[in-house]
Amino acid sequence: MNFEDFKLNHALLKALADEAYKTPTPIQEQSIPIVMKGKDLLGCAQTGTGKTAAFAVPILHLLAKNESKAGSKNIRALIVTPTRELAIQIDESFTAYGKYTGLRNTVVFGGVKQGQQTQKLRKGVDILIATPGRLLDLQQQGFINLRNLEIFVLDEADRMLDMGFIHDVKKIIKLLPQKRQTLLFSATMPNDIVKLAQSLLINPERVDITPAVSTADTVKQYVYFVDQKDKKAHLLYLLEKEEIGSVLVFTRTKYGADKLVKTLLKNNIKAEAIHGNKSQNARQRALSNFKDGKTRVLVATDIAARGIDVDGLSHVINFEIPNISETYVHRIGRTGRAGLNGKAISICSADEMEDWINIEKLVGHQIPELKNQSYPVSNPDEYDRTKVRPSKGKSKTSNQGRSKKPNWGKRRNARQSR
Ligand code: AMP
């Protein structure tokens, strides 16, 4: 199958050819015809599956088809997504796929002055990509009118709820016209998302691409067992020995991310951190330095990194093991995208073994161990999977954690802030 088979507008086919997209990914193959028919859609898919084009391409097709409405000041499609980074990426995708259509898109998000955003809104846009808070803020100030909206997309709905955006989402929904097409995407489908979907979607078609906990075959996973005190030295060793170009390194905390960057810089390795304490500009700058290859190592916390899409990222390193097992799957999903090969290396210390065993339980197999010769562990028994038992209370997946309150909030109290 190729993109011509969808009978897409020529302007879109030309742009997709520019992007060198030859065949649709599975989510695109299934979703594009549904959206083109004007139907509501419930999509269960992670980022990295080609999800953005799965909704952006047919939306552009539908809007371009109804030219009579083009050029008006009405916002015709709205995409709401939880983070600034995702919003910017989605906007870039619309710009790339829609560049020959004449449709106008823009993005609004918080943490920056609103002047440039309102200027673009004043000129009129067809497609608006937004994070929830800034969207409501600008709507209340009268810059955004959603009364003539044709298509609404709620992206990364599970994460939106995790981040405590449910009230904002409900407020946004109240601003939309009853008659509209709605698409909802979520990486996982816990009960609260199913309920939200039932209240939002009318007679939707459902597309399930990957089970929430599956890891892409294109990502090779390895683990090194290393004593806590030797982790930094081991990371430096890996950066020297392994053929690693650019690498995304995960820590659990913002503090840990900053500390690690200092160590890397001291060792003449270009590194920057990206996390919630950084200003929007600093985050964007760090991300573009990384994408442009100016920074070799981007150290990130989970909230900052989920959804970040770096073309051809070959390596992800878990410098610290996440204590929510599903987070591991999200982390390693940053590499091995769009069919390219990737490598995910975890550096696990004795105190993280319970979390590690829970991760192996979740992905359904033991992850091959690579022996670290330079820093042998002091007590091998502490790393023996048959001797370390996952404690039941600690075995968390995000679904379990989410059942009552958003789990990020809880974890923030439980551990250092992210
Ligand atoms: P997404 O899941 O939307 O974040 O997309 C993941 C990556 O796959 C992005 O870098 C896209 O540019 C790329 N991509 C999306 N669709 C295709 C396709 N049909 N062929 C090749 N690459 C694609």
Residues whose N, C-alpha, C, O or C-beta is under 5 A from the ligand:
A	BS01	AMP	A20 Y21 K22 T23 P24 T25 Q46 T47 G48 T49 G50 K51 T52 A53 D309 R337 A338
